[in-house]
């Protein structure tokens, strides 16, 4: 079952409320910094993130228990080499693993 099938099951008179709830969840994940993975509210943030459709390519850069370090695309090879030298694994898939 995909998300559009699930939403089509919602009665029309509630569709606006469901859509507004999804948008509010997305806004929470945009404006609230994710808690640490050991926090008691980490599970709640992950549920709000899921409801806000932060999955796949639409996932927020900052997530529970993870951080995002932005570097210029031209410097990505050097950044990956620095992480490998420090024995820090990459959390994201390799570019060859991504769908085209």
Secondary structure, 3 states (H helix, E strand, C coil): CCHHHHHHCCCHHHHHHHHHHHHHHHHHHHHCCCCCCCCCCHHHHHHHHHHCCCCHHHCCCCECCECCCCCCHHHHHHHHHHHHHCCCCCCCCCHHHCCC
